């Protein structure tokens, strides 16, 4: 009876240890995905900053917007949802920018579409 209990405890210890290692690996994968979203968002922000000079907290707001965009686009969304997301991003971009900044953005014809898709 003692041997059976000891064997059960050893099996339990090894299984808990194996599960802990798998969780650590998945946490690293999530961290890598988050980093990829930030890099993609920085590229979008850089493209916007080449055309429009941002003021105050606009840079941080757009960084959050673009990071969120890339996280949502990484999900398996239907084309209809992607179109709705693009419209939402376009409206947030134009409403956050000042009228002068919107004029500068209008001079780059494809940029708004690139930033929203």
C-alpha positions as CSV (number, residue, x, y, z in Angstrom):
1,X,0.0,0.0,0.0
2,X,2.9,2.4,0.8
3,X,4.5,1.7,-2.5
4,X,1.3,2.5,-4.4
5,X,0.9,5.8,-2.5
6,X,4.5,6.7,-3.1
7,X,4.2,5.9,-6.8
8,X,1.0,8.0,-7.1
9,X,2.8,11.0,-5.4
10,X,5.8,10.7,-7.8
11,X,3.5,10.6,-10.8
12,X,1.6,13.6,-9.6
13,X,4.8,15.6,-9.0
14,X,6.1,14.9,-12.5
15,X,2.8,15.8,-14.2
16,X,2.6,19.1,-12.3
17,X,6.2,19.9,-13.3
18,X,5.5,19.1,-17.0
19,X,2.4,21.4,-17.0
20,X,4.3,24.3,-15.5
21,X,6.8,24.1,-18.3
22,X,4.1,24.2,-21.0
23,X,2.5,27.3,-19.5
24,X,5.9,29.1,-19.5
25,X,6.3,28.4,-23.2
26,X,2.8,29.7,-24.1
27,X,3.5,32.9,-22.1
28,X,6.6,33.5,-24.2
29,X,4.6,33.0,-27.4
30,X,2.0,35.5,-26.2
31,X,4.7,38.0,-25.3
32,X,6.2,37.5,-28.8
33,X,2.9,38.2,-30.5
34,X,2.4,41.4,-28.4
35,X,5.8,42.5,-29.5
36,X,4.9,41.8,-33.2
37,X,1.7,43.9,-32.8
38,X,3.8,46.8,-31.4
39,X,6.3,46.7,-34.2
40,X,3.5,46.7,-36.8
41,X,1.8,49.6,-35.0
42,X,5.1,51.5,-34.9
43,X,5.4,51.1,-38.7
44,X,1.9,52.6,-39.1
45,X,2.7,55.4,-36.7
46,X,5.9,56.2,-38.6
47,X,4.0,56.3,-41.9
48,X,1.5,58.7,-40.4
49,X,4.2,60.9,-38.9
50,X,5.9,61.2,-42.3
51,X,2.8,63.1,-43.6
52,X,1.3,64.6,-40.5
53,X,3.0,66.3,-37.6
54,X,1.4,65.0,-34.4
55,X,0.7,67.1,-31.3
56,X,0.6,66.3,-27.6
57,X,-0.8,62.9,-26.8
58,X,-1.8,62.1,-30.3
59,X,1.2,59.8,-30.8
60,X,0.3,57.7,-27.8
61,X,-3.4,57.5,-28.8
62,X,-2.5,56.4,-32.3
63,X,0.0,53.9,-31.1
64,X,-2.8,52.3,-28.9
65,X,-5.2,52.5,-31.9
66,X,-2.8,50.8,-34.3
67,X,-1.8,48.1,-31.7
68,X,-5.4,47.3,-31.1
69,X,-6.0,47.2,-34.9
70,X,-3.3,44.6,-35.4
71,X,-4.5,42.5,-32.5
72,X,-8.0,42.4,-34.0
73,X,-6.8,41.7,-37.5
74,X,-4.7,38.8,-36.2
75,X,-8.0,37.1,-35.2
76,X,-10.0,35.1,-37.8
77,X,-12.5,37.8,-38.8
78,X,-15.0,37.8,-41.6
79,X,-14.5,40.3,-44.4
80,X,-17.6,42.2,-43.2
81,X,-16.1,42.6,-39.7
82,X,-12.8,43.7,-41.2
83,X,-14.6,46.4,-43.2
84,X,-16.4,47.6,-40.1
85,X,-13.1,47.7,-38.3
86,X,-11.5,49.7,-41.1
87,X,-14.4,52.2,-41.0
88,X,-14.0,52.6,-37.3
89,X,-10.3,53.2,-37.5
90,X,-10.8,55.8,-40.3
91,X,-13.3,57.7,-38.3
92,X,-11.1,57.6,-35.2
93,X,-8.2,58.9,-37.2
94,X,-10.0,61.7,-38.8
95,X,-11.8,62.7,-35.6
96,X,-8.5,62.8,-33.6
97,X,-6.6,64.8,-36.1
98,X,-7.1,68.6,-36.4
99,X,-8.6,70.1,-39.6
100,X,-5.1,71.1,-40.7
101,X,-3.7,67.6,-40.1
102,X,-6.7,66.1,-42.0
103,X,-5.8,68.3,-45.0
104,X,-2.2,67.0,-44.9
105,X,-3.5,63.5,-44.6
106,X,-5.7,64.0,-47.7
107,X,-2.6,64.9,-49.7
108,X,-1.4,61.3,-49.3
109,X,-4.2,59.5,-51.1
110,X,-3.5,55.8,-50.1
111,X,-2.2,56.4,-46.6
112,X,-5.6,56.5,-44.9
113,X,-6.5,53.1,-46.5
114,X,-3.1,51.6,-45.5
115,X,-3.5,52.8,-41.9
116,X,-7.0,51.5,-41.6
117,X,-6.6,48.1,-43.2
